[in-house]
Amino acid sequence: MNSNWRRSLDGPATEPGDAIALAGPLVASLVGFVPLVALTGRSIGVGLLPALLGALAVVGVGYLAYVYVRNQVVAGAYVSFFVLSTFAANLPLASQEFYRVTSGTVGPQLWLFQGPLLVVVGYLLWAREYTVDSFSKTELVFGSFVVWTVVTAFLGAGPRTDVALYFTWLLAQAWVVFTVVGRGVERGLVSLESVVTTYVVTVVGHAAFGAAQLWNDSPLGLTFLGEGVTWHPPLSFVVGGEYQLIPTGFTGHGYVLVSLILLTFPATLVFVHRSDSVSGVPALLGALVSVIFLRLTTSDAGRGAFLVVTVCLVAGIVALSKLSSAPRGRSLREQFRDASSSTYRSFLALVTGVLVVLSPSSRSGSSSKQVGPIDPTDPNETPTGGSTPTGGQTQTPVDVSEITSISIPLFDLTYLGPRVQQVLVGLEMFVRNPIFGVGGGNYRFVGGTYGLPVKESLSVPPSLHNIYVLLLAETGLPGFLLYFGSIALVVSSGLRSPLQGHKPYLQLSILVSFVGYLALLFFTHLVDNANSLLPFWALAGAVVGERLVDEDGGTERSPAVTSDQ
């Protein structure tokens, strides 16, 4: 192969400046140029979809030429995947009714992010990066979980094997993302900094489009690109009027935007701290904008997770300060006194973020709903919507005790009762099917037979908003252990770097973001949503890949070393 062509193919993008140069124009095009062209096409009669597809084609060709001129084709494919993995832009391959009863993004569909992902996978296969002895322990454990979901699809107690296999396909893509990002970081194509920077830039882009949604006071009609259409009961804040729209950007749902903010906010503070007085301003504004939109999504689970992030981040900084090579005997007060202006900016952003997250709304202090058991065998307690629960033979009704009406100042607990009911039913499913569960994505098809109320106009109950109980119920104890065992190995790998002084604060920020993300999952089911799941595993792959890089820039990946990862 011609060396010049090869050089233009795999030039690295390891610095934050590289990530900004590659991600910035793409994000600006996707949240600015493409929507403008699409909406203009709709207004002049060309049609929204043709104009949108034409604009995407122009952006795609232009971006390919851009990365080729920069000699960063493979790195550009990585960066474009990171950006597009947050966009809920897909082509459904099943009926609308199928997606109405399945959870998250489970189902047959083509995604915009799959294009650059295929480019990256193809390059790594051509470069012989996938060999029998090249897989780390974390990759093998996570891969075992994916294989186990196939087993539960056929041996689980759920009625929808097809849905379970689509769940497997989603997790298989997450595994591929984990492996390609780890290898990309390890081989120097991208770096942990460039991966995180790309996601920070992308989240700010989603927030910018979210501002346009709020300004318009309704969705702009760009669902083909991933715009969500979600509403909540009318509420108001101390500042601003009453509104109902949940800003989503192009992530498809407010919860997804919240999860991406939690994954990037701690790292944004690190970038604020690293920057000088001029370049630190955009990072500071990005941190403040992201936390404002976290509050505007009205997600109390996200607010609670942000507070967890804050506590862990402060505790981690204190611990690193104690373990650092700073002169012995210097107190934290002395270190803070000598801190630079960038440190104060980071501190200001964190404190402001906490104040924004704790700001009350007109629904703050609302009590949880009273929820009692529903007997699916009683014709007088037919689930809402009037249809018979899906899932085969009716089970013995679960005795779900009424949730005592409680409230917490500054938080809205309206949906706590239904969430607790979902968890209790999920635990009952696990007790009855402890090994194989009911199969991935099958909780909704079985929940009605356990006494769960069914959503209006649907034949299935809502999804279980707790990933821990959800995986126990759907994949059994083996699946639960394999999945969270994979995450534990990632965290263990990431902990070694800050403890050894290798990019300590950046590594700490990523680990803290993982803690916040996992805290959010106590009240969400984002394991079945590609636009939240794939960014998480991309960052996890970057953490593991960073660990496998020698101090001299070489690689530690070998059979002997990977057995410890």
N, C-alpha and C positions, 0 to 999 in steps of 0.2 A: 504494500500500500504506500502511496506517495506520502512522504513525511510531512509535507506542508498541509496536505489534506487531513492527515491524522492530527496535526497540531490544531487545525481549525475545528476538529471534532471534539477533542477532549481537553481544551484549555480549562483550568480550574476556576472556581469562584468561591474562594475560601475566606475572603475578607468581607466584613459587613458592607463596605463600599461596593463590592461586586454584587452583593445581593440587592442592594438598593438600586444599582444601575440596571440590573436585570428585571427585578420585580416591579420597580416603580412605574416604568412605561406600560407594562402589561396590566397592572392593577388600574392605572389611570384610564387605560383604553376600555377595560371591562366595566368599570363603574361610571365612566363618563362618556366616551365616544360611542360605544355600542348602544347604551340606552338612548342617547340623543338621536342616533340614526334610526333606531327602531321606532321611537315615538314620532319622529318626523315622518317616517314611512307610513305609519298608521294615520297620521293627520292628513297626508296628501293623497291617500287612497291606494298606495302601493301595497299595504298590508304590513302588519306588525312582524309576523314570522319571516316573510321573505326579506324584509329590511334587516331584521336581526341576524339572520343567517349570512346575508351579504356582508354585514359589518364584521361578524366573527371571522369570515373568510379573509377579509382585508387585514384584520388584526393578526390572524394566524400567519399569513404570508409575510407580512411586515415584520413580525417578531422573529420568524425563521431567518430572514435576511439580516436582521439586527444582530442576532447571536452569532451568525456565521461571520459577519464582519468583525465581531469582537473575538473571534476564535474560541467561542464558548458554546458550541452546539449541545454537547451532552449536559454541561452545567445549566444551560438554558432550559433543557428538557426537565431537569430536576426542579429548577425554580418554577417553571410553568406548572409542573405537577403540584408543587406545594400551594401555589396560588389557586389553581382550579380545584384542588381537593376540598376547598371550603365553599365552592359554588355548587348549589343544588341544581345544576344544569344537566338534565338527563332526557333521554328518549325512552318513554315507557314501552315495553313490549308485551303488556298484558292489558286486560280490560280495566276500566276505572273502578269497577266493583271489586276487583282483586285487591287493588291498592287501598281501597276504603276499609278493608277488614284486616289487612296485615299491618305490622308494626314498623315504624320508622321508614327506612328505605329498602326493606327486604322485598325482593322480587326481581323479575327479569327486566333489565333496563340497560341502556348504553349511557355512559357518562362522558362528559367532556374531558375529565381528568384522565380517562383511560388512554387517550392518545399519547400524551407525553410519557405516561407510565410504560406503555409498550415500547417506546423508543429507548427508555432507560434499561428496561429488562433485556431488550434485544442487544444493546451495547454490552451489557455485562455478560450475557451468554457468549457473544462473539469474543469478548476479552477473556473468556474461560474463568470467570470469577465464581461460578457455581461448580464445585467439584464435590465428590462424596465426602471428603475430609475437611471441607471448608465451613461447615455449619457449627456455630457456637451452641453451647448448652441452651441458652435462652431461645435461640431459633428452633432448636429441636423440641423444647417443651411447648412453645407456642404452636409449632406445627403439629404436635401431638394433640393439642386441644382441637385444632381444625379437623384432624382425622376423627377425633372422638365425636364431634358434632355429626359426622356422617353416620357413625354407629347409632347415635341417639335418634337420628332421623328415621331409621328402620326399626329400632327396638324400643323407642320411647312410646309412651302411652297416648300421645296426641294423634289426632285424626288426619293431619295435613303433612304428609311426607314431603310433598313438593315445596311447601313453605319452609320446612326444616332444611331442605337442601339449598334453597336460596339463601337461608341464613348462613349455611356453610360457605357458600360462594362469597358472601360479603366478608366473612372472617378470613377466608383464603386470600382475598385481595389485601386485607390488612397485614397478613403475614408476608406477602410479597413486598408490600411497602416497607415493612420493618427490615427485611433483608436487603433491599436495594439501597435504602438510605444508609444503613450501617456500612455497607460496602463502599458507597460513595464517599462517606466521611473518611473511612479507613484508607481509601486509595487517593485521597486528596482532591477529589473532584468537587466536593462541597465540604463545608465544615459545620460544626455545631453552631458557631456564630452566624454563618450565612443562612442556615436553616431557620434559626430563630428569628433573625432579622426579616427574612421573607414573610414569615407568618405575622410579625408585628406590622409590617407595611400593609399586608393584606387585610388585617383586622381593621386598621384605620380606614382603608378603602370601603369596607362594608359599613363602617360607622358613617362615613360621608354619604353613602347612598341612603342609609337609615335616616339621616337628617333630611334628605329630600323627601322621604316617605312621610316624615312627621310634618314637614312644611306643606305637603300636598294633603295631609290629613286623611290619606287613604293610599292603598297600594297603587303603583303606577301601571300595573298590568303586565309586568315583565316576568311572569312565572316561568317562561321558557328558559330564562337565564338563571332561575333559582330564587326569584323574589317570593318571600312567604306572604301568605294572606292570613294573618292571625289577629284576633281581637280579644279584648278583655272587657269586663264591665266598666262603665265610666268611672274614672278616678281623676284626681288632681293632686298636684304637689304644692308645696309652699310657694314655689315660683312657677308661673305658667298657668294656663287654663286647663279645662277638663278635656281629656282625650281618651280614646279607646284603642287606637292602633298600636300593636306591638311592633317596634322596629326590628327588622330581621336582616337588613342588607340583602345579599343574595345567598344567604346561608339556608334559606328555606324555613327556619323556625327560630323563635327567640331563644329557646334553650340552647340551640347550636351556637348562636352568637355568644351567649353567656359562656359556654364551655371554651370557645376560642379565646375570649377575653381572659379567662382564668389561666389558660395555657401560656399567654404572652405577657400579661401585666408585670409579673415579677422580673422577667428579663428586660422589659422596657425600663424599669427602674435602674437596672445595671447599666444600660446604655446611657441613661441620664447621668449617672455617676461618672461614667468614663469620658463623657463629652466635655468640651470646653464651653465657655459662656455662650458662644454663638451656635455651635452645632447641637448643644444640649437643649435648645428651645424646642425644636421639632419633636425630639424624644419626649420632653416634658409635656408638650401639648398632646402627643399621641397617648401618653399614659392617662392624662385627665379626660380626654375624649372617650377613651375606651371604658373607663369606669363610670362615666356619666351614662353611657348607653347600657351598661350593665344594669344600672338602676332603672332606666327607662323601660327595660324589658319587663319590669315588675316581678322578676323571678326572685322569690324569697329564698329558694334553695340556692340560687346564685349568690345572693347577698350573704347568706350564712357561710357559704364556701369561701367568699372573699375575706370574711373575717378570720376564717381558719388560715387562709394564705397569709394574712397580716401577722397573726400570732406566730406562725411557723417561720416566716421570714425574719421577724425581729429576733426570735430565739436563735435561729441559725446564724445571723450576723453576730450576735453576742458570743455564740460558741466559737465561731471562726476567729473572732477578735481575741478570744482567750487562747486559742491554739496557734495563732499566727506567730510570725517571727519578730513581732514588735518587741522593743526592749522590755524586759521584765520589770514589773513594778508600776507600769503605767496604767492608770485606771481608765475605764471607759469614758469618764468625764474629761480626762486629759486628752484622750484620743479624739473625742468629739470637738473639743476646743480647738484642736489643730487641724480639724477637717477642712477640706476645700469647699469652695462654693458649690461644686457639683454634688457634694454629699448633702448639703443643705437643700438643694433642689430635689434630690431623691426623697429626702425626709419630708419635704413639703408636699410632694406628689402623693406619698403614702398617707400622710395625715389627711390631706384633702380627699383622697379616695375613700377613706373610712367615713369621713363626714358626709360625703355624697351618698355612700351606700346606706348609711343609717338615717338619711333624711326621710321623714314620714310622708305617707300619702293619705288620701282621704279614706283608704281602706285599712290603714294600719290599726292594729289592735282588734281586728275582726276575729270572732271566735270560730272554732272548727265546727263543721257541720255535724249534726247528729246522724249517725249511720247505724242501722240495725241490720240483723241478718235477713236475707231474702231466701225463702224456701222455693226452689225452682219446681218442686212437685205440687205446689199450691197454686191452683188456677187463679186465685185472688191476688197473687203476688207475681203475676207475669212481668218480667223485666220490661223496663221502659222501651217502647217501640213496638210492643205487641208480638214479637216473634219468639219462637222457641229457641232456647240457647243451643249454640252449635257445640259439638264435641262428643257426640255419641251418647252412651247410656248415662242417665243422670246419677250423680254421686250423692251420698248422704250429705245433706246440707251442713255447711260449716257454721258453727256457733260463733258468730262474730258479735262480741259484746259492743254495746253502744259506747262511742267515744265520748268521754266526759267533755263538756264544753269548757275549753281553756282558751286563753289568749295571752299574747306576749306583746308588750309595748313595742311599737315601731315595726312590727311584723304582721303579716296577714296570714292567718292560719285557717282560712276558709276550707281549704282542700285537705287538711291534715287527716280528718276522719276517713274520707275515701281512700287516702294513701295507706293508712294503717290497715284498713280492711283488705286492700290488695295484698299487702305484705302477709297478713295472716292466712289468706287463701293460698298465696304462693308457698308458704311454709307447709301448709297442709298437703299441697301437691307434692312437695319434696318428700314429706314423710311417707306418702303413699307410693312414690316412685323414686327411691333414694339413689338408684344407680344410673338409670338411663333417662330419668325425667320424663317430660312429655314431648321432647323434641324442640329444637330451636324455633322460635317464632310461634309456638303453639299455645302459649299461655292464654291468649285471647280466645282461642277456639275451645278451650277447656274450662275457662273461668266461669262461664255461665252455668255449667253443671255443678259448680261448687257454691252457688248462691250469690254470685256477683251480679249486680244490676247491669243491664245492657244499655249501651249508648243509644240515644234517640236515633231512629231511622237506620240503625245497624243491627246486625245479628250477633255481634260479639261485644264483650265488655271492653273498657279501656285497657291500655297496656299497663303492666306492673311498673310503677315508678320507683324501682329500686333494683339496680343491676345485680346486687349481691344475691338477693332472694330470687331474682329472675333467673340467673344462671343456675342456681340450685334447683329451681323448679323445672327448667327446660333441659338442662344438660346433666343433672344429677351431681353428686358429690365429686366424682372424678373430673367432670368438666370444670366445676368451680375451682378445684385445686390446681388444675393445669393452667387455667387462664390467669388466676391471681398469683400462681407460682411464677408465671412468666413475668408479670409486673414486678414481683418481689426481686427477681433476678436483675431486672433492669435497674431498679432502685439501688440494689446492692452494688451493681457495677458503677452507677453514677456517684455513689457515696465515696468511693475510693479516691476519685480525683480531687474533690475539695479537701479531703483529709490529708492528701499528699501535697497540697498546695498548687495543684494544676488547675488554673482558671477557677479558683474556688468560688467566687461570687456568682459567676455565670452558671456553673454547675449547681450551686445552691439554689439559684432562682428557678432552674428547670425542675429540680426535685420538689421544690415548694409548689410549683405550678401543678405537678403531678398530684400532690397531696390535695390541693384545692379541687382539681378535677375529680379525684376519687371521692372527695366529700360531696361534690355535686351529685354524683351517681347514687347517693343514698336516696335521692328523690327524683331521679330521672331514669330513662332506659336507653341512653345514647349508645349502648353497645350495638344497637340495630340501626344506627344512623351513620351512613358513610362519611358525611361531611364533618362529623365530630370524631368518629372512630379513627379514620385514616390520618388526620393531623396528629392525634395523640400517638399513634404508633410510628409515625414519621419522626417525631421528636424523640421517642424512645429509641428508635434505631440510631439516631444521631448521637444520643448519649452513649450507647454501647459502642458505636463506631469510634467515638472520641477516646473511649477507654482503650481500645485496641491499637491506638496509634502510639508508637514509640516516641520518646522525647526527641529523638533525632530525626523524626519524620518517617521512620520506617513503619512496618506493620508487625503486629504480634500474632496475627491469625495463623494458627497452625494446629494440628491435632492435639499437641501437648498443651497449648495455651487455651484453646477453646474449651477444653474440658473443665476449666475453672471459671468460665464466663457464664 
